[in-house]
Amino acid sequence: MTWTTRPRSEIGGLAAIQAGTGPDILLLHGVGLRAEAWGAQLDGLASEARLTAPDMPGHGESPLRFFGTELSDYSDAAQNVLGNLNGPVLVVGHSMGAMIALDLATKAPDRICGVVAMNAVFERSAKAALAVQKRAAGLDGETPVDPTSTLRRWFGDIGSPERDACCEWLTAMDPAAYKLAYTVFAQGQNPRRDALRKLRCPALFITGSQEPNSTPDMSRKMAEVTPNGRALIIDGAAHMMPMTHASQIDAAISSFQSEVQS
């Protein structure tokens, strides 16, 4: 599919794309991306739900404004969008968006009926934590993002329309906003084990079998800790599976939605 820019409206202080009718699903993207990263889901699930995909602060067409340096600042921004939707809402997050979605579920349990956390990190090893923190420290907040290493981690060395779209979004992003978001992602400890144990809603943890950072083992461990959690590993997928493995992701969301929003 193509990943062209779509019209937006302002919802809860953020620029957002909406599509479809039915029960509400909130889609939260990861660092350096924008609402169009959910393009396949906005098209594939529009007959089943009303989907809202905001540009997170400093991404896409959403301003950074005066923004804090904690994950909770991003989940507070998402909660403002959530307040404009009809509950109960299914929240779906990818990468840092998964961290935000899980944090949001602890803040607004009465508004959320389920969480789908894709490519979420959990209890990084010391080596992995050092690597991601080193990448964050190397950002100066002024130089435009060089997406080369990021795209290699996400897609390997194979070209594709998905890779080209991510390259465009990364290079177009405000360097200061990218540094802030990536630093929050690198230094954050969310989701914490104690928070997962207290999660009231059903949670589906999805990652790819080829994902080296938010690994299958991480998803399985989060599912084990969460009272009503389960894990799904998409064979052959890596980090950008909402784009690269859209049919499997759409099917997983649709099935989970039928369960939690019935």
BATORLO-296933 format. One line per field, with one value per residue (C-alpha): residue number from 1; chain; residue in three letters; x, y, z. Coordinates in steps of 0.02 Angstrom, whole numbers, plus 50000, padded with zeros to 5 digits. Example, Ala and Ser with C-alpha at 12.3 -4.5 7.8 and 13.67 -1.06 7.14 Angstrom:
REM residues 2
i	(1,2)
ch	(A,A)
aa	(Ala,Ser)
xx	(50615,50684)
yy	(49775,49947)
zz	(50390,50357)
***
This chain:
REM residues 262
i	(1,2,3,4,5,6,7,8,9,10,11,12,13,14,15,16,17,18,19,20,21,22,23,24,25,26,27,28,29,30,31,32,33,34,35,36,37,38,39,40,41,42,43,44,45,46,47,48,49,50,51,52,53,54,55,56,57,58,59,60,61,62,63,64,65,66,67,68,69,70,71,72,73,74,75,76,77,78,79,80,81,82,83,84,85,86,87,88,89,90,91,92,93,94,95,96,97,98,99,100,101,102,103,104,105,106,107,108,109,110,111,112,113,114,115,116,117,118,119,120,121,122,123,124,125,126,127,128,129,130,131,132,133,134,135,136,137,138,139,140,141,142,143,144,145,146,147,148,149,150,151,152,153,154,155,156,157,158,159,160,161,162,163,164,165,166,167,168,169,170,171,172,173,174,175,176,177,178,179,180,181,182,183,184,185,186,187,188,189,190,191,192,193,194,195,196,197,198,199,200,201,202,203,204,205,206,207,208,209,210,211,212,213,214,215,216,217,218,219,220,221,222,223,224,225,226,227,228,229,230,231,232,233,234,235,236,237,238,239,240,241,242,243,244,245,246,247,248,249,250,251,252,253,254,255,256,257,258,259,260,261,262)
ch	(A,A,A,A,A,A,A,A,A,A,A,A,A,A,A,A,A,A,A,A,A,A,A,A,A,A,A,A,A,A,A,A,A,A,A,A,A,A,A,A,A,A,A,A,A,A,A,A,A,A,A,A,A,A,A,A,A,A,A,A,A,A,A,A,A,A,A,A,A,A,A,A,A,A,A,A,A,A,A,A,A,A,A,A,A,A,A,A,A,A,A,A,A,A,A,A,A,A,A,A,A,A,A,A,A,A,A,A,A,A,A,A,A,A,A,A,A,A,A,A,A,A,A,A,A,A,A,A,A,A,A,A,A,A,A,A,A,A,A,A,A,A,A,A,A,A,A,A,A,A,A,A,A,A,A,A,A,A,A,A,A,A,A,A,A,A,A,A,A,A,A,A,A,A,A,A,A,A,A,A,A,A,A,A,A,A,A,A,A,A,A,A,A,A,A,A,A,A,A,A,A,A,A,A,A,A,A,A,A,A,A,A,A,A,A,A,A,A,A,A,A,A,A,A,A,A,A,A,A,A,A,A,A,A,A,A,A,A,A,A,A,A,A,A,A,A,A,A,A,A,A,A,A,A,A,A,A,A,A,A,A,A)
aa	(Met,Thr,Trp,Thr,Thr,Arg,Pro,Arg,Ser,Glu,Ile,Gly,Gly,Leu,Ala,Ala,Ile,Gln,Ala,Gly,Thr,Gly,Pro,Asp,Ile,Leu,Leu,Leu,His,Gly,Val,Gly,Leu,Arg,Ala,Glu,Ala,Trp,Gly,Ala,Gln,Leu,Asp,Gly,Leu,Ala,Ser,Glu,Ala,Arg,Leu,Thr,Ala,Pro,Asp,Met,Pro,Gly,His,Gly,Glu,Ser,Pro,Leu,Arg,Phe,Phe,Gly,Thr,Glu,Leu,Ser,Asp,Tyr,Ser,Asp,Ala,Ala,Gln,Asn,Val,Leu,Gly,Asn,Leu,Asn,Gly,Pro,Val,Leu,Val,Val,Gly,His,Ser,Met,Gly,Ala,Met,Ile,Ala,Leu,Asp,Leu,Ala,Thr,Lys,Ala,Pro,Asp,Arg,Ile,Cys,Gly,Val,Val,Ala,Met,Asn,Ala,Val,Phe,Glu,Arg,Ser,Ala,Lys,Ala,Ala,Leu,Ala,Val,Gln,Lys,Arg,Ala,Ala,Gly,Leu,Asp,Gly,Glu,Thr,Pro,Val,Asp,Pro,Thr,Ser,Thr,Leu,Arg,Arg,Trp,Phe,Gly,Asp,Ile,Gly,Ser,Pro,Glu,Arg,Asp,Ala,Cys,Cys,Glu,Trp,Leu,Thr,Ala,Met,Asp,Pro,Ala,Ala,Tyr,Lys,Leu,Ala,Tyr,Thr,Val,Phe,Ala,Gln,Gly,Gln,Asn,Pro,Arg,Arg,Asp,Ala,Leu,Arg,Lys,Leu,Arg,Cys,Pro,Ala,Leu,Phe,Ile,Thr,Gly,Ser,Gln,Glu,Pro,Asn,Ser,Thr,Pro,Asp,Met,Ser,Arg,Lys,Met,Ala,Glu,Val,Thr,Pro,Asn,Gly,Arg,Ala,Leu,Ile,Ile,Asp,Gly,Ala,Ala,His,Met,Met,Pro,Met,Thr,His,Ala,Ser,Gln,Ile,Asp,Ala,Ala,Ile,Ser,Ser,Phe,Gln,Ser,Glu,Val,Gln,Ser)
xx	(50000,50049,50090,50036,49986,49803,49687,49684,49577,49621,49569,49615,49755,49838,49824,49738,49673,49504,49426,49280,49128,49092,49177,49327,49506,49649,49812,49976,50134,50317,50465,50498,50339,50169,49986,50010,50112,49941,49881,49851,49747,49651,49599,49586,49484,49373,49223,49233,49279,49308,49497,49587,49773,49851,50021,50106,50179,50318,50277,50186,50075,50061,50161,50285,50237,50300,50331,50403,50534,50437,50335,50188,50191,50157,50023,49940,49932,49855,49732,49670,49628,49550,49434,49357,49315,49167,49214,49258,49407,49531,49705,49836,50016,50175,50352,50352,50167,50148,50234,50114,49962,50007,50038,49872,49782,49840,49784,49613,49557,49372,49392,49494,49428,49591,49769,49866,50052,50158,50348,50354,50517,50520,50663,50803,50968,51110,51190,51030,50995,51170,51155,50990,51048,51208,51105,50999,51152,51223,51077,51110,50932,50990,51056,50924,50900,51011,50892,51021,51050,50869,50806,50933,50870,50690,50702,50876,50951,50799,50713,50523,50388,50373,50558,50548,50400,50488,50644,50541,50454,50616,50712,50567,50551,50607,50775,50734,50569,50652,50789,50661,50552,50697,50775,50612,50604,50785,50780,50604,50575,50395,50304,50355,50320,50216,50108,50075,50022,49889,49824,49635,49597,49644,49811,49883,50071,50127,50301,50392,50497,50639,50630,50801,50756,50575,50598,50474,50538,50492,50314,50295,50359,50240,50096,50144,50149,49985,49829,49733,49880,49929,50067,50066,50225,50211,50323,50450,50407,50525,50497,50382,50253,50099,50163,50253,50133,49972,49853,49912,49906,49733,49669,49742,49668,49499,49491,49544,49421,49278,49321,49343,49214,49073)
yy	(50000,50184,50285,50458,50597,50590,50730,50763,50847,50909,50790,50822,50940,50823,50809,50644,50538,50455,50319,50198,50180,50070,50040,50153,50096,50215,50186,50251,50253,50243,50363,50454,50395,50474,50426,50362,50217,50144,50163,49978,49966,50126,50044,49863,49886,50033,49920,49857,50008,50194,50210,50363,50380,50537,50610,50602,50767,50831,50704,50728,50881,50884,51023,50986,51142,51144,50962,50858,50722,50573,50437,50497,50661,50565,50456,50614,50681,50516,50523,50691,50605,50459,50580,50626,50446,50337,50205,50072,50098,49970,50048,49983,50041,50003,50014,50171,50182,50013,50083,50231,50117,50010,50165,50237,50077,50101,50284,50263,50084,50128,50199,50056,49881,49808,49842,49775,49806,49777,49766,49822,49813,49736,49727,49757,49672,49783,49769,49817,49961,50029,50019,50114,50244,50270,50302,50429,50517,50534,50644,50831,50891,51005,50895,50814,50630,50510,50362,50239,50134,50143,50081,49940,49884,49894,49824,49752,49801,49763,49909,49929,50063,50042,50076,50228,50298,50277,50360,50510,50526,50511,50638,50763,50761,50904,50847,50917,50823,50663,50676,50703,50557,50439,50485,50447,50281,50239,50284,50225,50068,50046,49934,49888,49715,49779,49884,49735,49630,49762,49781,49756,49740,49600,49628,49555,49565,49545,49546,49470,49312,49412,49558,49578,49715,49694,49508,49363,49318,49492,49476,49304,49367,49516,49399,49286,49431,49511,49432,49423,49429,49326,49332,49316,49298,49341,49224,49313,49487,49613,49787,49869,49730,49844,49899,49744,49610,49708,49564,49464,49618,49668,49492,49491,49660,49612,49451,49535,49678,49555,49483,49643,49756,49630)
zz	(50000,49990,50145,50089,50209,50265,50325,50511,50641,50814,50953,51133,51084,50958,50770,50731,50588,50611,50506,50516,50627,50777,50944,50976,50951,50995,50898,50972,50865,50914,50915,50752,50668,50640,50623,50445,50516,50557,50377,50350,50510,50470,50307,50360,50518,50467,50439,50619,50726,50736,50735,50803,50767,50842,50803,50972,51038,50926,50790,50626,50641,50832,50917,51055,51153,51333,51364,51505,51503,51572,51489,51592,51496,51335,51415,51484,51306,51248,51392,51327,51163,51256,51344,51176,51129,51175,51301,51333,51217,51152,51155,51034,51045,50949,51023,51133,51094,51181,51335,51330,51306,51457,51564,51506,51556,51735,51737,51658,51695,51686,51510,51434,51397,51331,51276,51128,51157,51002,51005,51186,51283,51456,51581,51456,51489,51548,51376,51283,51402,51378,51189,51179,51306,51206,51049,51144,51214,51037,50984,50998,50968,50827,50687,50575,50614,50516,50494,50427,50582,50636,50468,50470,50641,50582,50405,50379,50211,50103,50019,50024,50021,50210,50233,50119,50215,50383,50312,50258,50427,50526,50424,50426,50615,50727,50799,50972,50980,50921,51052,51189,51138,51108,51276,51365,51272,51313,51497,51536,51639,51584,51592,51768,51833,51979,51863,51749,51898,51938,51760,51763,51578,51457,51372,51212,51189,51008,50934,50786,50786,50705,50828,50913,51038,51095,51090,51092,51265,51328,51263,51341,51509,51508,51468,51612,51735,51680,51759,51594,51475,51324,51195,51007,50904,50719,50619,50510,50574,50652,50724,50598,50588,50588,50417,50354,50420,50416,50378,50530,50642,50581,50613,50789,50833,50758,50858,51020,50990,50968,51137,51240,51156,51134)
***
